[in-house]
Each structure stands twice: as C-alpha cells, then as structure tokens.
Amino acid sequence: MLKFPIPERFAPAQESAYQNTVQVKLFSQVRSSIVAAVGLSVIFIVLDIIDIDTAPDLWKIRLVFVFGGFALLWYLYAMPEHARRYFERVRVGLAGYAAIGTLILEAGLVQAKAEHGVSVDFVYAELIPSKELVFIFVFAPLATPLLPATVICLVSSILFFVLGWHFGVSAALLVESMFDCLAIIFMGALFSRQYEIFSRREFLQLQRVDEQRLAAERLAQERIRFIRDASHNLSQPVQALLAHNLALEVELNRLGASAQPVMASARALFSSACELGESFQQILTLSRLQDRAAWPGVTDTPIHPILEKLLVQYAPLASTRNIALHVRATPLWGMSDASFLWQVIGNLIDNAVKYTPQGWVLVSARKVGGRIKIHVVDTGIGIADKHREDIFKEFHRLENRLAVNGSGIGLASVRKMLEHLPGHEIRLFSREGKGSHFCVSLPVSGEGSPVESAHDPKPTAGASAGKVVLLVDDNRPVLESLGKALSLQGHEVLKAGSATETRLVLEGHRNTPDIVVTDWQLADGETAEDVVRYVQELVGAIPIIVLSGELRTVDSLTLFGRECLLLKKPIDPNGLAQSINRLTASPA
C-alpha cells in the first residue's frame, strides 16, 4: 500500500531551532527565485512587444507583476528582520501571487490570441507547461508549507479548467490539462514531504556533529585547564623542595668531609627538582597559549632592557656551569610583546647554557634592514641536520642530549609563542659538535626612542650578603622554606603572607628592607602591585624581584620603578640569592 511520507516533528526547543535553520536557508533561496522570476518576466515583456499585434496589452499586465516583484525584493532586502518574522506568510502570499497572476496572464493571452483567429485549443495547450512550472515554483524554490501550497495549486487548477471551459476549449483537452495539473500537484506535495524529511535528517546530523565538536572542545579546554592548574599547583611544592634542598646542602657542608656521599645525593636531588620545575613552567606556558589565557599584545618594545634582564636572570646558571654569558646589543625598538619575547629569548639562553659543556654563550641584537635580529650563539654540542625540525616538537629530546637535564618542551614553547607574534620568525644554524646559532627576527618599530640601559638592573661586581629581604608569598610552605634558604645565606628575612600582612610587618619592624621578593599572584585577589604600593608608601622606592609562574609583561610593571626584575617560578634559591646580591650591591 502506498503511504504518503510524514516527517517526525522534534521536541519544542529542537523544532524551533530547526525552523530557524530552515528559515535562514530558504530566505536567500526565495530572494534568488524572485530575482529569477522578475528577470523571466522582463524577457516575456520584450517578446510581447515584438509580437504586439497578437497581444497588444499583455506586456502591460506583465509589467504590473514586474513592479510587484521589485516591491517584494525591496521588502526582503530593506526589512529582512520583519520579513523573517513573517516568513511563512510571505511565502504563502508569494505562492498565491504567482498562481493568480499567471492565471490573469493566461486569460489575457487566450482572449488576445482568439481575437486574432488563433485556435483556442492550441493556445490553451501551450499554457499547460507554464502552469506546471508555476506549481513547481510554489512547491520547490518557495518551499511553501504543504497545505497552503496544495490548496493554492488546486484552486488555480480549477480556475484554469473554468477558464478553458469559458473560452470553449475541447472537453478532451480540459480533462488532459486537469490530470496534468493534479499530477504536478501530487508530485510537488511528495517532493515537499521528502525535502522536509531530508532536511530534518540533515539538521539532526549537523546538530550531532556540533554537539560532538562542542564536547571535544570542552574536553580539550578541561584538559588544558587541568594541566595548567596541576602545573601551577605542583610548582609550589617544587619551589619549597628547592629551598629545603639548599638548606640541606648548607647543613651538610657544615659536617665536612663525612657528609660528602650524602652531598652527592643532595645535589642529584636538586638537579632533578630543577628539571621538574622547568617542566612545570613550560607545560604551564603551553597550556596558557592553547586556551588563550595568555595572548600577545604587540606594541613598541625596547629590546636592550629585556636582554639585560635576561643576563641578570641566567648569569647564575651560567656561572655554576662555568659558561661565559655575554650580551651585546645597541638600544633598539621592535614591534613585539615584551613578555613573550622575554620568554622566547630566555628559553633559548637556557637551552644554550645547558647544552654547552664548556665555552661561551653570546646574545646579541642588531638592526638589518627593516627587521631586528636577535642572535643566541653557543659553543655547545650542536644539532645534526636531520634533527633540526624535531627539536621544536613537544617532549622531543635528541639521543646525544640524554645526559643533560631538560624537559624537551622549551623549544616547542618557543615556536608556539612565535606563531602568535605577527612577523616573528626563528632560524637555526648548527653543526653537530660545533655549537648552535638561533636567530629570532622581528619587525622594527616605527616609533619609540632609544632607552638608556641605566634604567634597568645591571650585573654588578661583588656579592653583598647580610641584606634585609622582605619576602611575600601566600603559600606558607614556600614562604618558610625560601625564607630559611635566604637566611642560611646570611640575609635577614621579613616574611609576609599577603599584601595586607606586608604593611603590618613593615610597621612593626625597625629595619628598612633593602629589597622586596614577592610572588606575583597572592590570595584574595591581591598581586605584587599591592605589595609594592605598601612598600613605596612606607619605606620608599627599593629594588623589587617578582616571582611568577605565568607569562607577565616585563616592561608594563611601571609601578615598580626602575629597579625591578621578573623571574620565573620555581626558581633556584642560589640564583635568587645572586639576583638579590646583584640588585643590592654597589656598582663596580
């Protein structure tokens, strides 16, 4: 038994979404159909004028419908929101307009041809295909709702039958035309139902794809947030571990030669903790880039201050490995993000120092044409040609580097950050066993002026122990362990767990701090900026060291004054102590 297909309706919310989707798709389709219909009408007007003897007034009737089409197009383009709100009514009205309009034209054409002696049956037979085209137009491009479309076409067929009977068309031709019209109506209704069923299935498939995509995006975001949060949270105990390890080494040194076997284990533990801390830092950076929590703000950026701050930061690491670290750069300005560039060049320096058994690392910057090129050159183990692309992959380490501590993420984060900086490129020149040369290229700034490096912290000769250090961190284990490590190195440490507590400590202590060491992000929404406000209010401007596990803009911390150093967390307490000495020592 033949069954007429009936599409299944969705739940109310889903049905509304489906109707909106169909409406958007049909809206442009209907406008295009009207444009095509108006164009055909203009062509028929030209043909009517050519054949004006047989139908002198027919073109005038068509012209009325052309103007009607233009008016409808104006309505759809000028007031699309109103048209979409009543779109179903618009389609029904347009279907009726097409059916009745063509009927009037057909009546005029039959009458005009009959008056000129043309056979009525011949003219009527010629009109049947045009009537079928109108029905197809109602069901297909207009996608008129099934019931109104069927009613309009049936009424038009009956009137067409009456028209032929009025002009004396033969009964056989009338019956034939009626059957043709009914067949087109049935096929149109069947097509309308099949189209709706297909469009509903397509809507469901697209909806499932969207749901799967959104679920995958949510899962990816959750994984990124988990990795970021885990890396950040785990970096705190790693920082405490590094500080406790330093205290352990100090105590073992006091015991003398008898503690040397244990000292070797302590140093191995320290090395592993440093590697773990570096891994957390790199994973945190990559995760923040992937979820856009850290995004570059490209602006005029002075290059020399960044390189000098990196010299201060990595000089302790180079010193422990007996590597000579040099920075040579003239005052230059580039279009970059200071925090991203600081992180990129810092990773390259860190990589160069670690993989240079002996010799030197040179960091330089110079202007070449319209670009600034920052070079990081070392005399290390070098990289074979076949591995030059592999070293930029996450967690990739070369076989000849297995003896060196490293996470295998640093160069991956370098490439990732440079991908987010417009106009930035990195090139590698290296020979295995002969060292490596990384070159970061960036656009020259059109503005900006040379800055004097005196406004930035400089490496200074000599160490100056016995300073008063204000240490601020909301993580109590980190605060206590880092405070103990600095105390063992001869510093007097004032400890505070928040910016508010900083004020109380300063007001209750007779000694003025020589330097402030503070975590960037504190509890209850406080930051290092709040700490510095209290310090500058109570004791004036003093050197600042900011510890941060996140990307921070190096030169945007204008509140901190000229003697400010930003260090990545977790940090080697020895390196922190050397940075304190450099910032508080008198210039050589």
Residue, then its C-alpha position, 0 to 999 in steps of 0.5 A: m500500500l502506498k503511504f504518503p511520507i510524514p516527517e517526525r516533528f522534534a521536541p519544542a526547543q529542537e523544532s524551533a531551532y530547526q525552523n530557524t535553520v530552515q528559515v535562514k536557508l530558504f530566505s536567500q533561496v526565495r530572494s534568488s527565485i524572485v530575482a529569477a522570476v522578475g528577470l523571466s518576466v522582463i524577457f516575456i515583456v520584450l517578446d510581447i512587444i515584438d509580437i504586439d499585434t497578437a497581444p497588444d496589452l499583455w506586456k502591460i499586465r506583465l509589467v504590473f507583476v514586474f513592479g510587484g516583484f521589485a516591491l517584494l525584493w525591496y521588502l526582503y532586502a530593506m526589512p529582512e528582520h520583519a520579513r523573517r518574522y513573517f516568513e511563512r506568510v510571505r511565502v504563502g502570499l508569494a505562492g498565491y501571487a504567482a498562481i493568480g497572476t499567471l492565471i490573469l496572464e493566461a486569460g489575457l493571452v487566450q482572449a488576445k490570441a482568439e481575437h486574432g483567429v488563433s485556435v483556442d485549443f492550441v493556445y490553451a495547450e501551450l499554457i499547460p507547461s507554464k502552469e506546471l512550472v508555476f506549481i513547481f515554483v510554489f512547491a520547490p524554490l518557495a518551499t511553501p508549507l504543504l497545505p497552503a501550497t496544495v490548496i493554492c495549486l488546486v484552486s488555480s487548477i480549477l480556475f484554469f479548467v473554468l477558464g478553458w471551459h469559458f473560452g470553449v476549449s475541447a472537453a478532451l483537452l480540459v480533462e488532459s490539462m486537469f490530470d496534468c495539473l493534479a499530477i504536478i500537484f501530487m508530485g510537488a506535495l511528495f517532493s515537499r514531504q521528502y525535502e522536509i524529511f531530508s532536511r530534518r535528517e540533515f539538521l539532526q546530523l549537523q546538530r550531532v556533529d556540533e554537539q560532538r565538536l562542542a564536547a571535544e572542545r570542552l574536553a580539550q579546554e578541561r584538559i588544558r585547564f587541568i594541566r595548567d592548574a596541576s602545573h601551577n599547583l605542583s610548582q609550589p611544592v617544587q619551589a619549597l623542595l628547592a629551598h629545603n634542598l639548599a638548606l640541606e646542602v648548607e647543613l651538610n657542608r657544615l659536617g665536612a668531609s663525612a657528609q660528602p656521599v650524602m652531598a652527592s645525593a643532595r645535589a642529584l636531588f636538586s638537579s632533578a627538582c630543577e628539571l621538574g620545575e622547568s617542566f612545570q613552567q613550560i607545560l604551564t606556558l603551553s597550556r596558557l597559549q592553547d586556551r588563550a589565557a595568555w595572548p600577545g599584545v604587540t606594541d613598541t618594545p625596547i629590546h636592550p632592557i629585556l636582554e639585560k634582564l635576561l643576563v641578570q636572570y641566567a648569569p647564575l646558571a651560567s656561572t655554576r656551569n662555568i659558561a661565559l654569558h655575554v650580551r651585546a646589543t645597541p638600544l633598539w625598538g621592535m614591534s613585539d610583546a615584551s613578555f613573550l619575547w622575554q620568554v622566547i629569548g630566555n628559553l633559548i639562553d637556557n637551552a644554550v647554557k645547558y647544552t654547552p659543556q664548556g665555552w661561551v654563550l653570546v646574545s646579541a641584537r642588531k638592526v638589518g634592514g627593516r627587521i631586528k635580529i636577535h642572535v643566541v650563539d653557543t659553543g655547545i654540542g650542536i644539532a645534526d641536520k636531520h634533527r633540526e625540525d624535531i627539536f621544536k616538537e613537544f617532549h622531543r629530546l635528541e639521543n646525544r642530549l640524554a645526559v643533560n637535564g631538560s624537559g624537551i618542551g622549551l623549544a616547542s614553547v618557543r615556536k608556539m609563542l612565535e606563531h602568535l607574534p605577527g612577523h616573528e620568525i626563528r632560524l637555526f644554524s648548527r653543526e653537530g659538535k660545533g655549537s648552535h646559532f638561533c636567530v629570532s627576527l622581528p619587525v622594527s618599530g616605527e616609533g619609540s626612542p632609544v632607552e638608556s640601559a641605566h634604567d634597568p638592573k645591571p650585573t654588578a661586581g661583588a656579592s653583598a650578603g647580610k641584606v634585609v629581604l622582605l619576602v611575600d608569598d601566600n603559600r606558607p610552605v614556600l614562604e618558610s622554606l625560601g625564607k630559611a634558604l635566604s637566611l642560611q645565606g646570611h640575609e635577614v628575612l621579613k616574611a609576609g603572607s599577603a599584601t595586607e600582612t606586608r604593611l603590618v610587618l613593615e610597621g612593626h619592624r625597625n629595619t628598612p628592607d633593602i629589597v622586596v621578593t614577592d610572588w606575583q599572584l597572592a590570595d584574595g585577589e591581591t598581586a605584587e602591585d599591592v605589595v609594592r604600593y605598601v612598600q613605596e608608601l612606607v619605606g620608599a622606592i627599593p629594588i623589587i624581584v617578582l616571582s611568577g609562574e605565568l607569562r607577565t609583561v616585563d616592561s608594563l610593571t611601571l609601578f615598580g620603578r626602575e629597579c625591578l626584575l621578573l623571574k620565573k617560578p620555581i626558581d633556584p634559591n642560589g640564583l635568587a640569592q645572586s639576583i638579590n646580591r646583584l640588585t643590592a650591591s654597589p656598582a663596580 
